Amino acid sequence: MKRQMIAAIMCGVMVFSNVTPVLAENYKSSVKIATTGDLPSNAPYGNSNTQTSITTNSTFNGLVHVDREGNATPELATEWKANEDSTEWTFYLRENVKFHDGSDFTAEDVKFTWAYASSSENAGVKWPIIGADLIDEIVVEDDLTVTFKLNTCSPDWLMYAAQKIMSQQAVDTMGEAGCAIGTGPYKFEAQESGVSWSLERFDGYWGEPELTENITFQVVTDASTRALSLQSGDVDAIFEANASDIVKFQADSNYNVFQADNLANVYLGFNMDRLPGESPELRRAVAMAINRDDIVNACYEGGACAKPSYNIINEVSTGYAEVDYVEYDLDAARALLEENDLIGTTLVLYTFAKYIPVAEVVQADLSMVGINVEIREQSQSGFTGNLRDDRQYDMFINATSSTGGLLNIASRFFETGSTVSCMFYADPAFDELLDAARKCTSYDAMLDAYAGLQQHLAEQIPAIPLCETYLWCIGSSNFGGVNLGNQTYDVDFSGVYVTE
């Protein structure tokens, strides 16, 4: 298990600084990056879209930043402490921090953020802040001290403290537009819908100024076209690419290829509200019939761009535990289907363009045991919400994501009544395990409880983990500075530069 956060949780004073890369070259004032889709919102809680996340990673800060190893480092808070049972967390805030509208950052903004962003009824909030339901009261001790009084033990509260802080004054005076005002090293500049949007370096930033004055994100939805835009010099870098193109770029010294492990898992989810998806026998048979090696070989260049996954919480996630999983066995799958009169079943599978090749492998594998799969391609934009509204599917393929605390993936995807899950999983036994994990007073105890949750999901199979892909950004040979983080939501382009 990963236990890296333990040292950071009860820390004393910590110092944070931006480290500017030392290069002998001059830098271009502007950098162009081709990304996978349009920007639906420039406010951190305005959408769960990847483009919203990568934009607001440059325009906002949290109280802390959680790095790839699960360690919390200071951002808007320089120091923190928790009481013995982790029900109260006090943060001491950085002085002389300005929002992009020139207003001062104070503890009142912290309190305002968790109150305002907790409800989608408020303008500019469609994806509520994580962790608000754990808060009993937020006490502003003074301008630079704030205490979270929780309604439960939360030894992992530092992971929630990474949520982005909004300006109360900006929202009060500007309305919904004020939701885009942060304290980050860049401020939002302009957008041409469906074409591009741009960020401008914020001169009043509290940290060291970034090297690039302007960052422009260009909308290029087709992966092959993105690769061509880099090769032609139209852009300096591309975010995400076809596996075949990635391998080609890796072999070409004219390009810098940035790769990172990704805590997101590509998975097959079942719709528990629709027969026969709720059948445990069918779910087990499907799990036994899918060959993950087929998927990574056929869809990810023989495994160069992904590896098989057997736990819905993948290997780079904090709290990962090994589980006993259902193994690949075609004969056993067919026998189970025959015993339950499920041979010839037709299952409707929803996914979007990125995962159509994966869906086709699943379709081929299941055909070998007598299950017919009907693939229906959907739009990637708003995929989760559209599935929840439609519900006319038996299975879907998507990737997990995680923001907030240790148990976030488990609760968001599998807790009864989850408002974001497309599986509609309802399992009292799982809910009891989750509730017990939440009541743990120590981080080690929570990790142990989390391991039990993972084993339970591996046995009940509401979803089948398929593969762990990698994060990719590819740039010209003089491009650098991207921080890929742990998942697409964490990718940070604030430090990018191009030397001339």
C-alpha positions in Angstrom: 0.0 0.0 0.0 1.0 3.6 -0.5 1.3 5.5 2.8 3.2 8.5 1.6 0.9 11.1 3.0 1.5 10.1 6.6 4.6 12.3 7.0 2.8 15.3 5.6 -0.4 15.0 7.6 0.9 16.1 11.0 3.6 18.4 9.7 4.9 21.6 11.2 5.9 24.7 9.1 6.6 23.9 5.5 8.1 26.2 2.9 6.9 26.3 -0.7 8.5 27.9 -3.7 8.3 27.7 -7.5 11.5 26.6 -9.0 12.2 28.2 -12.3 14.1 25.9 -14.7 17.6 27.2 -15.5 18.2 27.3 -19.2 20.6 29.2 -21.3 18.2 29.9 -24.1 15.6 32.7 -24.6 12.0 31.8 -24.3 9.1 32.3 -26.7 6.5 34.7 -25.2 3.6 32.4 -26.3 3.1 28.7 -26.4 0.4 26.8 -28.3 -0.9 23.5 -27.2 -3.4 21.4 -29.1 -5.9 19.7 -26.8 -8.7 17.1 -27.2 -11.8 19.3 -26.9 -13.4 22.7 -26.2 -13.4 24.5 -22.9 -17.0 24.2 -21.4 -16.2 26.4 -18.3 -13.3 28.4 -17.1 -14.5 28.1 -13.5 -13.1 25.2 -11.3 -16.6 23.9 -10.3 -18.3 24.8 -13.6 -17.6 21.4 -15.2 -15.8 18.1 -14.6 -14.3 18.3 -18.1 -10.6 17.7 -18.6 -10.2 21.1 -20.3 -11.7 22.9 -17.4 -9.3 21.1 -15.1 -6.2 21.8 -17.0 -7.2 25.4 -17.4 -8.0 26.0 -13.8 -4.9 24.2 -12.7 -3.1 27.3 -14.0 -5.5 29.9 -12.8 -6.3 28.7 -9.3 -4.6 27.4 -6.2 -5.7 25.2 -3.3 -4.7 25.4 0.3 -2.3 22.6 -0.4 -1.1 20.7 -3.5 -1.0 16.9 -3.5 1.9 15.6 -5.5 2.3 12.4 -7.5 3.4 10.5 -4.3 0.4 11.6 -2.3 2.4 14.2 -0.2 0.7 17.5 0.6 2.8 20.6 0.0 1.9 24.2 0.8 0.1 26.5 -1.6 -2.3 29.1 -0.2 -1.7 27.6 3.3 1.9 27.5 4.6 1.2 25.5 7.7 -1.5 23.3 9.2 -2.4 21.1 12.2 -5.0 18.6 13.1 -6.5 17.5 16.5 -6.0 14.0 17.8 -8.9 12.3 16.1 -8.7 14.4 12.8 -12.1 16.1 13.3 -10.6 19.6 13.3 -8.0 21.0 10.8 -6.5 24.4 11.1 -4.7 26.1 8.2 -2.4 29.2 8.5 -2.6 31.1 5.2 0.0 32.8 3.0 0.2 36.6 3.4 0.0 39.1 0.5 -1.8 36.9 -1.9 -3.9 38.6 -4.6 -6.8 37.3 -6.7 -6.8 38.2 -10.4 -9.2 41.0 -9.8 -6.8 42.6 -7.3 -8.7 41.7 -4.2 -6.9 40.2 -1.2 -7.1 36.5 -0.4 -8.2 35.8 3.2 -9.7 33.1 5.3 -13.2 34.4 4.4 -12.5 33.3 0.8 -11.8 29.8 2.0 -15.0 29.6 4.0 -17.0 31.1 1.0 -15.5 28.6 -1.5 -16.7 25.5 0.4 -20.1 27.1 1.0 -20.8 28.5 -2.5 -19.2 25.6 -4.5 -21.1 23.0 -2.5 -24.4 23.6 -4.4 -25.1 23.3 -8.1 -27.9 25.8 -7.5 -25.3 28.5 -7.4 -24.4 30.2 -10.6 -21.2 28.8 -12.1 -21.3 25.5 -10.1 -22.2 22.4 -12.0 -19.6 20.0 -10.4 -19.8 20.7 -6.6 -16.7 20.9 -4.5 -15.5 17.6 -3.0 -15.6 17.3 0.8 -18.4 19.8 1.7 -20.6 17.0 3.1 -17.9 16.3 5.7 -17.9 19.8 7.1 -19.9 20.7 10.2 -18.5 24.3 10.5 -15.8 26.5 9.0 -14.5 29.0 11.6 -12.6 32.1 10.5 -10.2 32.7 13.4 -8.6 35.7 11.7 -7.8 36.9 8.2 -5.1 34.3 7.8 -6.3 31.4 10.0 -9.2 29.1 9.2 -10.4 25.9 11.0 -12.5 23.1 9.4 -14.7 21.4 12.1 -15.7 18.1 10.5 -18.7 15.8 11.3 -16.4 12.8 11.1 -12.8 11.7 11.5 -10.8 12.6 8.4 -7.1 11.7 8.6 -7.0 12.3 4.8 -8.4 15.8 4.9 -5.3 17.3 3.3 -6.4 15.6 0.1 -9.6 17.6 0.3 -7.7 20.8 1.1 -6.3 20.7 -2.5 -9.6 22.0 -3.8 -9.4 25.4 -5.6 -10.2 28.6 -3.8 -12.5 31.2 -5.3 -12.8 34.9 -4.6 -15.9 36.0 -2.6 -15.5 39.6 -3.7 -15.3 38.6 -7.4 -18.5 36.4 -7.2 -20.3 39.1 -5.2 -19.5 41.8 -7.7 -19.3 39.9 -11.0 -21.7 37.1 -10.5 -21.0 33.9 -12.5 -18.1 35.5 -14.3 -16.4 35.9 -10.9 -16.2 32.1 -10.5 -13.2 32.2 -12.9 -11.2 34.6 -10.7 -8.4 32.7 -8.9 -4.9 33.3 -7.4 -2.9 31.2 -9.9 0.1 32.2 -12.0 -2.2 32.7 -15.1 -5.5 34.4 -15.5 -8.1 33.6 -18.1 -7.8 35.9 -21.2 -10.2 35.0 -24.0 -12.0 32.2 -25.8 -13.3 31.5 -29.3 -15.8 28.7 -28.8 -14.8 25.6 -30.6 -11.5 27.0 -31.8 -9.2 28.1 -28.9 -8.8 29.8 -25.5 -5.9 31.6 -24.0 -4.3 32.4 -20.6 -2.2 35.4 -19.7 0.5 35.5 -17.1 -0.7 37.1 -13.9 1.8 39.8 -12.8 0.4 39.9 -9.3 1.1 36.2 -8.6 2.4 35.5 -5.1 5.1 33.1 -6.4 7.8 33.3 -8.9 6.6 34.4 -12.4 6.3 31.7 -15.0 8.5 31.8 -18.1 5.8 32.1 -20.7 3.5 35.2 -21.1 0.6 33.6 -22.9 -0.6 30.0 -23.3 -3.1 29.2 -26.0 -5.0 25.9 -26.1 -6.2 25.0 -29.6 -9.2 22.6 -30.0 -8.2 19.7 -32.2 -10.5 16.8 -31.4 -9.1 14.3 -33.8 -5.9 12.6 -32.4 -4.3 12.1 -35.9 -4.9 15.7 -36.7 -3.3 16.8 -33.4 -0.2 14.8 -34.4 -0.1 16.5 -37.8 -0.5 19.9 -36.2 2.6 19.3 -34.2 4.6 17.9 -37.1 3.7 21.0 -39.2 4.7 23.4 -36.5 1.2 24.9 -36.1 1.5 24.1 -32.3 4.3 23.6 -29.9 2.8 20.6 -28.1 -0.2 18.2 -28.1 -2.0 16.7 -25.2 -2.9 13.0 -25.7 -2.3 11.1 -29.0 -3.0 7.9 -30.7 -0.9 5.0 -29.4 0.7 4.5 -32.9 1.6 8.2 -33.1 3.1 8.1 -29.6 5.5 5.3 -30.6 6.5 7.2 -33.7 7.2 10.4 -31.7 9.3 8.4 -29.2 11.6 7.2 -31.9 12.1 10.7 -33.4 14.7 13.0 -31.7 12.8 16.1 -33.0 10.2 15.7 -30.3 10.1 15.6 -26.6 7.7 12.9 -25.3 6.5 13.3 -21.7 5.0 10.2 -20.1 3.6 9.6 -16.6 1.7 6.8 -14.8 -2.0 7.6 -14.6 -4.2 6.8 -11.6 -7.2 6.6 -13.9 -8.4 3.1 -14.9 -10.1 2.3 -18.1 -13.0 0.1 -17.0 -16.2 -1.6 -18.1 -19.1 -0.7 -15.9 -22.5 -2.5 -15.6 -25.9 -0.8 -15.4 -27.4 -2.3 -12.3 -30.8 -0.8 -13.0 -31.2 -2.8 -16.3 -31.4 -6.5 -16.8 -29.3 -8.6 -17.3 -26.6 -6.3 -16.0 -27.7 -6.8 -12.4 -27.0 -10.5 -12.7 -23.9 -11.4 -10.7 -23.5 -14.6 -12.8 -23.4 -12.6 -16.0 -21.0 -10.1 -14.5 -18.6 -12.8 -13.4 -18.8 -14.6 -16.8 -18.1 -11.3 -18.6 -15.1 -10.8 -16.3 -13.8 -14.2 -17.1 -14.2 -13.8 -20.9 -12.3 -10.5 -21.3 -8.6 -10.9 -22.1 -6.8 -7.8 -20.9 -3.7 -8.7 -22.9 -5.9 -8.6 -26.0 -6.8 -5.0 -25.2 -3.3 -3.7 -24.5 -1.8 -5.5 -27.5 -4.5 -4.4 -30.0 -5.3 -0.9 -28.7 -2.1 0.3 -27.1 0.8 -0.8 -29.3 1.5 -4.1 -27.8 1.5 -2.7 -24.3 3.8 0.3 -25.0 1.0 2.7 -24.0 -0.9 0.7 -21.4 -0.8 -2.3 -19.1 -3.5 -4.7 -17.9 -5.4 -3.7 -14.7 -7.1 -6.1 -12.2 -8.2 -3.7 -9.5 -10.5 -0.7 -10.0 -8.1 1.2 -7.8 -4.9 1.1 -9.8 -1.3 0.7 -8.9 -0.3 4.4 -8.7 -3.3 5.4 -6.6 -2.7 6.2 -3.0 -4.1 3.3 -0.9 -3.8 0.7 -3.7 -4.0 -2.9 -2.4 -3.5 -6.2 -4.3 -6.8 -8.1 -4.7 -7.9 -11.6 -5.6 -9.6 -11.1 -8.9 -11.6 -13.1 -11.4 -9.1 -14.6 -13.8 -9.5 -15.0 -17.6 -11.0 -18.4 -18.3 -13.2 -18.8 -21.5 -14.3 -22.4 -20.6 -15.5 -21.4 -17.1 -17.2 -18.3 -18.5 -19.2 -20.3 -21.1 -20.1 -23.0 -18.5 -21.4 -20.3 -16.1 -23.5 -18.7 -18.9 -24.9 -22.1 -19.9 -25.9 -22.9 -16.3 -27.8 -19.7 -16.0 -29.4 -19.8 -19.5 -27.5 -16.7 -20.6 -26.0 -17.9 -23.9 -27.1 -15.6 -26.7 -27.6 -12.6 -24.4 -27.2 -9.3 -26.2 -25.7 -6.4 -24.3 -25.7 -2.8 -25.3 -22.4 -1.1 -24.7 -22.0 2.7 -24.7 -18.6 4.5 -25.1 -17.0 7.3 -27.0 -14.5 7.5 -29.8 -11.4 7.2 -27.6 -12.5 3.8 -26.4 -14.2 2.4 -29.4 -11.1 0.1 -30.2 -11.3 -1.2 -26.6 -15.0 -1.8 -27.0 -14.4 -3.8 -30.2 -11.9 -6.1 -28.4 -14.5 -6.6 -25.6 -17.1 -7.4 -28.3 -14.8 -10.0 -30.0 -13.9 -11.6 -26.6 -17.5 -11.9 -25.5 -18.6 -13.3 -28.8 -16.4 -16.3 -28.1 -18.6 -17.3 -25.1 -21.9 -16.6 -26.7 -22.6 -13.0 -25.7 -23.5 -10.5 -28.4 -22.3 -6.9 -27.8 -24.0 -4.0 -29.6 -21.6 -0.9 -29.5 -23.2 2.5 -29.6 -20.8 5.5 -29.8 -21.6 8.5 -27.7 -20.2 12.0 -27.4 -17.3 12.3 -25.0 -18.5 15.7 -23.9 -21.0 15.2 -21.1 -20.7 11.4 -21.4 -21.4 10.6 -17.7 -24.4 13.0 -17.5 -25.8 11.7 -20.8 -25.6 8.1 -19.6 -27.4 8.9 -16.3 -30.2 10.6 -18.3 -30.4 7.8 -21.0 -30.0 4.6 -19.0 -30.6 2.5 -22.1 -27.4 0.5 -21.9 -26.2 -2.6 -20.2 -22.5 -1.7 -20.1 -20.2 1.3 -20.8 -16.5 1.9 -21.1 -15.0 5.0 -19.4 -12.1 5.8 -17.1 -12.1 6.5 -13.4 -11.0 9.8 -12.0 -10.3 11.0 -8.5 -10.3 14.3 -6.6 -10.5 14.8 -2.9 -9.9 12.2 -0.2 -8.6 8.7 -0.1 -12.0 7.0 -0.4 -13.2 9.2 -3.2 -13.2 6.7 -6.1 -15.0 4.1 -3.9 -17.7 6.6 -2.8 -18.2 8.4 -6.1 -18.5 5.3 -8.2 -20.0 2.7 -5.9 -21.8 4.1 -2.9 -25.6 3.7 -3.0 -27.2 6.8 -4.3 -24.1 8.2 -5.8 -25.0 11.2 -8.0 -22.2 10.7 -10.5 -22.1 7.0 -11.0 -23.5 5.4 -14.1 -23.6 1.9 -12.6 -26.4 2.6 -10.0 -24.7 0.1 -7.7 -26.6 -0.5 -4.5 -24.8 -2.9 -2.1 -25.6 -2.6 1.7 -22.5 -4.6 2.5 -20.3 -2.3 0.6 -21.9 0.8 2.2 -21.2 -0.6 5.6 -17.5 -1.2 4.8 -17.3 2.3 3.4 -18.9 3.8 6.5 -16.5 2.0 8.7 -13.5 3.2 6.7 -14.8 6.8 7.1 -14.9 6.4 10.8 -11.2 5.5 11.1 -9.3 8.0 13.2 -5.8 7.2 11.8 -4.5 7.2 8.3 -3.1 3.7 8.6 -6.4 2.3 9.8 -8.2 4.0 6.9 -5.7 2.4 4.4 -6.4 -1.0 5.9 -10.2 -0.5 5.6 -9.7 0.7 2.0 -8.0 -2.5 1.1 -11.1 -4.4 2.3 -13.3 -2.2 0.1 -11.1 -3.0 -2.9 -11.4 -6.8 -2.3 -15.1 -6.5 -2.0 -15.4 -4.8 -5.3 -13.2 -7.4 -6.9 -15.5 -10.1 -5.8 -18.9 -8.4 -6.5 -17.7 -7.0 -9.9 -19.9 -3.9 -10.4 -17.2 -2.9 -12.8 -14.3 -4.7 -14.6 -10.9 -2.9 -14.6 -9.4 -3.3 -18.1 -6.1 -1.4 -18.3 -4.0 1.4 -16.9 -3.1 3.9 -19.6 -0.3 6.4 -19.4 -0.5 10.2 -19.5 1.1 11.8 -22.6 2.2 15.2 -23.7 4.3 15.5 -26.8 6.2 18.7 -27.8 8.8 20.0 -30.1 12.4 19.4 -29.1 12.6 22.8 -27.4 9.3 22.4 -25.5 9.3 21.6 -21.8 7.9 22.3 -18.4 4.6 20.3 -18.4 3.7 18.6 -15.1 1.5 15.6 -16.0 0.5 14.8 -12.4 -1.4 11.6 -11.7 -4.4 11.9 -14.1 -5.8 14.2 -16.8 -7.5 16.4 -14.2 -4.0 17.0 -12.6 -2.1 18.0 -15.7 -0.6 21.4 -15.2 0.7 23.5 -18.1 1.7 26.5 -15.9 5.4 25.9 -16.2 5.5 25.2 -20.0 8.1 27.0 -22.1 9.6 26.9 -25.6 13.2 28.0 -26.1 14.1 29.9 -29.2 
